[in-house]
Amino acid sequence: MPLRWETPKVFYGWWIVVASFLIATYAGGVAFYGFTAFFEPIANETGWSYTQISLAASIRGLEMSLLSPLVGILADRWGPKRLVFSGVFVMVAGLLLLGTAQSLTMFYLAFALLALGASTCSVTVLMTAVTNWFRSKMGLASGIAICGFGFSGLLIPVAVNLITVYDWRMAVNILALGMLFLLLPLSLFLRHHPEQYGYFPDGRKPNAAASLDELGAKQVNEAEIRVKPALKSGALWRLALSRMYQMMVVGAVSTHIMPYLSSIGISRSRSSLVAMLIPLISVFGRLGFGLLGDKFNKRLVASASFVLIGAGALCLAYISLTNIWLIVLFLVLMGTGYGGTNGILPPLGREYFGRTHFGSIYGLMEGIGTIGGIIGPAIAGWAYDNWNSYYTVWLWLAGLMVVPVISVFTITPIENTDTKNQS
């Protein structure tokens, strides 16, 4: 008989990881990191102040803050595929409106639509999709998926080149078209719970009654906290507070990095390279800290990532043409720390709250955390308009990172109420 070669089947959860990675790459590059490339061209054409333009990022953050809890609940109930598929159309509508905006009202409305659509492609939705399919390899899987937001920095020089060749309005329209052709097909790869397709997390299949009993016992031992007990716990609020301060710093830096570097004499082309490298270097933190969280105490790993962010913001304050080498240190510290927090916080939340209500609980955390993303860009814009310098705001943001370090380090376990009721 001729030899028959069988291609090993890839656990479908990994296809969800790949799709989530690509969705995060494009959506993150267009809706978040790419905004810094449009900042100066918009200001130069319209004459709007930095505070007025920064307010658009704050509106985006405010809306996503309000939507995150709802999006988390919908992700648990409807699954991620429906949310991402419908959200793409809303993001495209927001981009097209942005490309025609002639007034601040239209400008803000465009960002409101963009935020509404982007909330369906956020960390909450994509991590709900991934964490439902993994347990023992959760840190690796979520780390790979969330690396997409790091690689989204590659879209910054793409946006800069599009603006140079055409103008910022045409660049927005081109990015909107790319979103339709890329994200709609990718959304169809997403699935909800593996049990609906005959799997268990990590690809284990119930081949016998004994294995079912064994897997069921393992699942009982895993924490499964409902929303109400989570709200009463200190763990949720400490994680949410930590996320808020992280997003405050990262939101200010990612929005103002190109205007800031231009203000101290660094060319726009070099500034765009720095802006691209922040999320790109964060890939090492996202993946590396996710893996470290699988092997070591997740609280300690998360605390270390916040320390790196604070150190990066401190370096940013002292960058100048005479000590430009600090840019390298800033990129390593900020990029690694920022990626590390994004890579470790979802697994940390999954460890404390389980996966049954993960979307709802993590959506609440993201909603509270996004308040920082509202405050950070606005404060940085106000500081420059009033002081003609970013120096003081970078020092202030660096000092604030003491709060999340202490908050995460002092989290205590939550009583597993589901297990208590079964005993």
DOVODO-749551 format. One record per residue (C-alpha): residue in one letter; x, y negated, z. Coordinates in Angstrom, 1 decimal. Each point is the difference from the previous one (the first is absolute). Layout:
REM residues N
   r        x        y        z
   A        X        Y        Z
...
//
This chain:
REM residues 423
   r        x        y        z
   M      0.0      0.0      0.0
   P      1.3     -3.5     -0.8
   L      0.9     -2.2      2.9
   R     -2.6     -2.6      0.9
   W      1.1     -3.3      1.4
   E     -2.4     -1.7      2.3
   T      0.2     -3.7      0.6
   P     -0.1     -0.7      3.7
   K     -3.2     -2.0      0.9
   V      0.6     -3.4      1.5
   F     -2.1     -0.8      3.0
   Y     -2.6     -2.5     -1.2
   G      0.8     -2.3      2.9
   W      3.3     -0.9     -1.7
   W     -1.9     -1.2     -3.1
   I     -2.0     -2.3      2.4
   V      3.4     -1.2      1.3
   V      1.2     -0.8     -3.5
   A     -3.2     -1.8     -1.0
   S      0.0     -2.0      3.2
   F      3.7     -1.0     -0.6
   L     -0.8     -1.3     -3.5
   I     -3.2     -1.8      1.1
   A      1.9     -1.7      2.9
   T      2.8     -1.0     -2.4
   Y     -2.1     -1.8     -2.5
   A     -2.7     -1.4      2.4
   G      2.6     -1.1      2.5
   G      2.1     -1.7     -2.6
   V     -3.0     -1.9     -1.5
   A     -2.1     -0.8      3.0
   F      2.8     -0.6      2.6
   Y      3.7     -0.2     -0.8
   G     -0.5     -1.6     -3.4
   F     -1.6     -3.1      1.4
   T      3.4     -1.5      0.9
   A      0.9     -0.1     -3.7
   F     -3.1     -2.1     -0.8
   F      0.4     -2.4      3.0
   E      2.2     -2.7     -1.6
   P     -1.5      0.1     -3.5
   I     -3.5     -0.5      1.5
   A      1.3     -2.9      2.2
   N      1.8     -1.6     -3.0
   E     -3.0      0.1     -2.3
   T     -2.8     -0.9      2.5
   G      1.8     -2.2      2.5
   W     -1.5      1.9      2.9
   S      2.0      0.0      3.2
   Y      1.7      3.1      1.4
   T     -2.5      0.1      2.8
   Q     -2.9      0.0     -2.4
   I      1.5      2.8     -2.1
   S      1.0      2.0      3.1
   L     -3.6     -0.2      1.1
   A     -0.9      2.3     -2.9
   A      2.2      2.7      1.6
   S     -1.7     -0.7      3.3
   I     -3.4      0.4     -1.6
   R      1.1      3.3     -1.5
   G      1.2      1.1      3.5
   L     -3.2     -1.2      1.7
   E     -2.3      1.9     -2.3
   M      2.1      3.1      0.1
   S      0.0     -0.3      3.8
   L     -3.8     -0.1      0.0
   L     -0.3      2.8     -2.5
   S      2.5      2.4      1.4
   P     -2.3      1.6      2.6
   L     -2.8      0.4     -2.5
   V      2.4      1.4     -2.6
   G      1.3      2.5      2.5
   I     -3.5      1.2      0.8
   L     -0.8      0.3     -3.7
   A      3.2      1.9     -0.6
   D     -1.1      2.5      2.7
   R     -3.5      0.4     -1.4
   W      0.3     -0.5     -3.8
   G      3.6      1.0     -0.6
   P      2.8     -2.1     -1.6
   K     -0.8      0.7     -3.7
   R     -3.2     -2.1     -0.1
   L      1.5     -2.9      1.9
   V      3.2     -0.3     -2.2
   F     -1.9      0.5     -3.3
   S     -2.6     -2.8      0.8
   G      2.7     -2.2      1.6
   V      2.0     -0.1     -3.2
   F     -2.8     -1.9     -1.8
   V     -0.3     -2.5      2.8
   M      3.8     -0.7      0.0
   V     -0.1     -0.5     -3.8
   A     -2.9     -2.4      0.3
   G      2.0     -2.0      2.6
   L      3.1     -0.1     -2.2
   L     -1.9     -1.2     -3.0
   L     -1.6     -2.7      2.1
   L      3.4     -1.0      1.4
   G      1.3     -0.4     -3.6
   T     -2.7     -2.6     -0.7
   A     -0.1     -1.8      3.3
   Q      0.1     -3.8     -0.3
   S     -1.0     -0.9      3.6
   L      0.9      1.1      3.4
   T     -3.5      1.4      0.5
   M      0.4      2.3     -3.0
   F      3.5      0.9      1.1
   Y     -1.2      1.1      3.4
   L     -3.0      1.8     -1.4
   A      2.4      2.0     -2.3
   F      2.1      1.0      3.0
   A     -3.2      1.0      1.8
   L     -0.9      2.4     -2.8
   L      3.6      1.2     -0.2
   A      0.0      0.8      3.7
   L     -3.4      1.8     -0.2
   G      1.4      2.3     -2.7
   A      3.4      0.4      1.5
   S     -1.5      1.1      3.3
   T     -1.1      3.3     -1.7
   C      3.6      0.6     -1.0
   S      1.4     -0.9      3.4
   V      2.1      2.1      2.5
   T     -3.2      1.0      1.8
   V     -1.6      1.7     -3.1
   L      3.1      1.5     -1.4
   M      1.3      1.3      3.4
   T     -3.5      1.5      0.7
   A      0.3      1.9     -3.3
   V      3.5      1.3      0.8
   T     -0.3      0.7      3.7
   N     -3.2      2.1     -0.6
   W      2.2      2.4     -2.0
   F      3.0      0.3      2.2
   R      1.0      0.7      3.6
   S      3.5      1.5      0.6
   K      1.3     -1.9     -3.1
   M     -2.1     -3.1      0.7
   G      3.0     -2.3      0.5
   L      1.6      1.0     -3.2
   A     -3.2     -0.1     -2.0
   S     -1.1     -3.4      1.3
   G      3.5     -1.3     -0.3
   I      0.2      0.8     -3.7
   A     -3.5     -1.4     -0.7
   I      0.6     -3.2      1.8
   C      3.4     -0.4     -1.8
   G     -2.2     -1.2     -2.9
   F     -0.5     -3.3      1.8
   G      3.8     -0.2      0.1
   F      0.5      0.6     -3.7
   S     -2.7     -2.6     -0.7
   G      2.8     -2.5      0.4
   L      1.1      1.0     -3.5
   L     -2.9     -1.9     -1.4
   I      1.3     -3.3      1.3
   P      2.7     -0.4     -2.7
   V     -2.6      1.3     -2.5
   A     -2.4     -2.8      1.1
   V      2.9     -2.6     -0.1
   N      0.8      1.0     -3.6
   L     -3.6     -0.1     -1.1
   I     -0.3     -3.5      1.5
   T      3.1     -1.1     -1.9
   V     -1.0      1.5     -3.3
   Y     -3.7     -1.1      0.2
   D     -1.2     -1.9      3.0
   W     -1.4      1.0      3.4
   R     -3.6      0.1     -1.2
   M      0.7      2.4     -2.9
   A      2.2      2.1      2.3
   V     -2.9      0.5      2.3
   N     -2.2      1.2     -2.9
   I      2.6      2.5     -1.1
   L      0.4      1.4      3.5
   A     -3.9      0.3      0.2
   L      0.0      2.1     -3.2
   G      2.8      2.2      1.3
   M     -2.1      0.7      3.1
   L     -2.9      1.3     -2.1
   F      2.2      2.4     -2.0
   L      2.0      1.3      2.9
   L     -2.0      0.0      3.2
   L     -3.4      1.3     -1.3
   P      1.5      3.4     -1.2
   L      2.1      0.3      3.2
   S     -3.0     -0.4      2.3
   L     -1.5      3.2     -1.5
   F      2.8      2.1      1.6
   L     -1.1     -1.0      3.5
   R     -1.9      2.6      2.1
   H     -1.5     -0.2      3.5
   H      0.3      3.0      2.4
   P      2.0      3.1     -1.1
   E     -2.6      2.3      1.6
   Q     -2.5     -1.1     -2.8
   Y      2.4      1.7     -2.5
   G      0.9      3.2      2.0
   Y      3.1     -1.4      1.6
   F      1.3     -0.9      3.4
   P      2.6     -2.8      0.7
   D      3.4      0.7     -1.4
   G     -1.4      2.5     -2.6
   R     -0.9      2.9      2.3
   K     -2.8      2.2     -1.3
   P     -2.3      2.1      2.3
   N      0.6      3.4     -1.4
   A     -1.4      1.9      2.9
   A     -2.2     -0.5      3.1
   A      3.0      0.2      2.2
   S      1.7     -2.8     -1.8
   L     -3.1     -2.1      0.2
   D     -0.1      0.5      3.7
   E      3.6     -0.9      0.3
   L     -0.4     -3.2     -2.0
   G     -3.1     -0.9      1.9
   A      1.9      0.3      3.2
   K      2.8     -2.2     -1.3
   Q     -2.5     -2.7     -1.0
   V     -1.7      0.1      3.4
   N      3.4     -0.8      1.6
   E      0.4     -3.0     -2.2
   A     -1.2     -3.3      1.4
   E     -3.4     -1.0     -1.5
   I     -1.1     -3.3      1.5
   R     -3.2     -1.6     -0.9
   V     -0.3     -3.7     -0.7
   K     -1.7     -1.1      3.3
   P      2.6      1.7      2.3
   A      2.8     -1.4     -2.3
   L     -1.4     -3.6      0.5
   K      0.2      0.5      3.8
   S      3.6      1.2     -0.2
   G      3.1     -2.1      0.3
   A      1.6      1.9     -2.8
   L     -2.2     -1.4     -2.7
   W      0.4     -3.6      1.2
   R      3.8      0.3      0.4
   L      0.4      1.4     -3.5
   A     -2.3     -2.6     -1.4
   L      1.9     -2.8      1.7
   S      3.3      1.4     -1.3
   R     -1.4      0.1     -3.5
   M     -1.2     -3.5      0.3
   Y      3.4     -1.4      0.9
   Q      1.7      2.1     -2.7
   M     -2.4     -1.3     -2.6
   M      0.5     -3.6      1.2
   V      3.7      0.1     -0.6
   V     -0.1      2.0     -3.2
   G     -2.9     -2.0     -1.4
   A      1.9     -3.3      0.5
   V      3.2      1.4     -1.4
   S     -1.5      1.7     -3.1
   T     -2.1     -3.1     -0.9
   H      2.7     -2.6      0.6
   I      3.3      1.8     -0.8
   M      0.4     -1.5     -3.5
   P     -1.0     -3.6      1.0
   Y      2.2      0.2      3.0
   L      3.1      1.2     -1.9
   S     -0.6     -2.6     -2.6
   S     -0.2     -2.7      2.7
   I      3.5      0.8      1.1
   G      1.5     -0.1     -3.5
   I     -0.3      3.6     -1.2
   S     -1.1      0.4     -3.6
   R     -3.5      1.4     -0.9
   S      1.5      3.1     -1.7
   R      2.0      0.9      3.1
   S     -2.9     -0.7      2.2
   S     -2.2      2.4     -2.0
   L      2.6      2.6      0.4
   V      0.0     -0.4      3.8
   A     -3.8      0.1      0.0
   M      0.1      3.2     -2.0
   L      2.6      1.7      2.3
   I     -2.0     -0.5      3.2
   P     -2.7      2.5     -0.8
   L      2.4      2.1     -2.1
   I      2.4      0.5      3.0
   S     -3.1      0.6      2.2
   V     -0.3      3.4     -1.8
   F      2.9      1.3      2.1
   G     -1.7     -1.1      3.1
   R     -3.4      1.4     -1.0
   L      1.4      3.4     -0.9
   G      2.8      0.1      2.6
   F     -2.1     -1.1      3.0
   G     -2.8      2.3     -1.1
   L      2.4      3.0      0.1
   L      1.5     -1.2      3.3
   G     -3.5     -0.1      1.4
   D     -0.5      3.7     -0.8
   K      3.1      0.9      2.0
   F      0.2     -2.6      2.8
   N     -2.3     -2.0      2.3
   K     -2.1     -2.1     -2.3
   R     -0.3     -2.9      2.6
   L      3.8     -0.4      0.1
   V      0.3      0.2     -3.7
   A     -2.7     -2.7     -0.4
   S      1.6     -2.2      2.6
   A      3.3      0.1     -1.9
   S     -1.6     -1.1     -3.2
   F     -1.5     -3.1      1.6
   V      3.5     -0.9      1.4
   L      1.4      0.1     -3.6
   I     -2.8     -2.4     -1.2
   G      0.8     -2.5      2.7
   A      3.7      0.2     -0.8
   G     -0.7     -0.5     -3.7
   A     -2.1     -3.1      0.7
   L      2.8     -1.4      2.1
   C      2.5      0.4     -2.8
   L     -2.4     -1.7     -2.4
   A      0.0     -3.1      2.0
   Y      3.8     -0.4     -0.4
   I      0.4      0.7     -3.7
   S      1.7     -2.8     -2.0
   L      2.2     -0.5     -3.0
   T      3.1      0.2      2.3
   N     -1.0      3.3      1.7
   I     -2.0      1.6     -2.8
   W      1.2      3.4      1.1
   L     -2.7     -0.1      2.6
   I     -2.5      0.8     -2.7
   V      1.4      3.5     -0.2
   L     -0.3      0.5      3.8
   F     -3.5     -1.5     -0.1
   L     -1.1      2.4     -2.8
   V      1.3      3.1      1.8
   L     -1.5     -0.9      3.3
   M     -3.3     -1.5     -1.2
   G     -0.5      2.6     -2.8
   T      0.8      3.0      2.1
   G     -2.0     -1.2      3.1
   Y     -3.0     -1.1     -2.0
   G     -0.1      3.3     -1.8
   G      0.6      1.9      3.2
   T     -3.0     -1.5      1.7
   N     -2.2      0.8     -3.0
   G      1.4      3.6     -0.1
   I     -0.4      0.8      3.7
   L     -3.2     -1.8      1.1
   P     -2.5      2.2     -1.9
   P      1.6      3.3      1.3
   L      0.1     -1.6      3.5
   G     -3.7     -0.8     -0.3
   R     -0.7      3.5     -1.3
   E      1.8      1.5      3.0
   Y     -2.0     -1.9      2.5
   F     -3.4      0.0     -1.7
   G     -0.1      3.1     -2.3
   R     -1.3      0.1     -3.6
   T     -3.8      0.4      0.3
   H     -0.6     -3.7      0.7
   F      3.4     -1.2     -1.2
   G     -1.3     -2.3     -2.7
   S     -2.5     -1.8      2.3
   I      2.6     -0.4      2.8
   Y      2.9     -1.0     -2.2
   G     -2.3     -2.4     -1.9
   L     -0.7     -1.7      3.4
   M      3.7     -0.2      0.6
   E      0.7     -1.5     -3.4
   G     -2.8     -2.4      0.3
   I      1.4     -1.4      3.3
   G      3.6      0.2     -1.4
   T     -0.9     -1.9     -3.1
   I     -0.7     -3.1      2.1
   G      3.8     -0.3      0.1
   G      0.0     -0.1     -3.8
   I     -2.4     -2.9      0.1
   I      2.0     -2.0      2.5
   G      3.6      0.6     -1.2
   P     -0.2     -1.5     -3.6
   A     -2.0     -3.0      1.2
   I      2.4     -0.8      2.8
   A      3.0      0.2     -2.3
   G     -1.7     -2.2     -2.6
   W     -1.0     -2.6      2.7
   A      3.6      0.1      1.4
   Y      1.5     -0.9     -3.4
   D     -2.5     -2.7     -0.8
   N      0.5     -1.7      3.4
   W      3.7      0.6      0.7
   N      1.4      0.6     -3.5
   S      1.7      3.1      1.3
   Y     -0.8      3.7      0.9
   Y      2.7      0.3      2.6
   T     -2.1     -0.4      3.2
   V     -2.8      2.3     -1.2
   W      2.5      2.8     -0.8
   L      1.5     -0.2      3.5
   W     -3.5      0.0      1.5
   L     -1.1      3.0     -1.9
   A      3.2      1.9      0.9
   G     -0.6     -0.6      3.7
   L     -3.6      1.2     -0.2
   M      1.1      3.5     -1.0
   V      0.7      0.7      3.7
   V     -3.8      0.4      0.4
   P     -0.4      3.1     -2.3
   V      3.1      1.6      1.3
   I     -1.4      0.0      3.6
   S     -3.5      0.8     -1.2
   V      0.9      3.2     -1.9
   F      2.6      1.1      2.5
   T     -2.6      0.0      2.9
   I     -2.8      1.9     -1.8
   T     -1.4      2.9      2.1
   P     -1.9      3.1     -1.3
   I     -3.8      0.0     -0.4
   E     -2.2      2.7      1.6
   N     -1.3      2.3     -2.7
   T     -3.7     -0.4      0.7
   D     -1.0      2.6     -2.6
   T      2.1      2.7      1.6
   K     -1.4     -1.0      3.4
   N     -3.6      0.5     -1.2
   Q      0.8      3.4     -1.4
   S      1.6      1.3      3.2
//
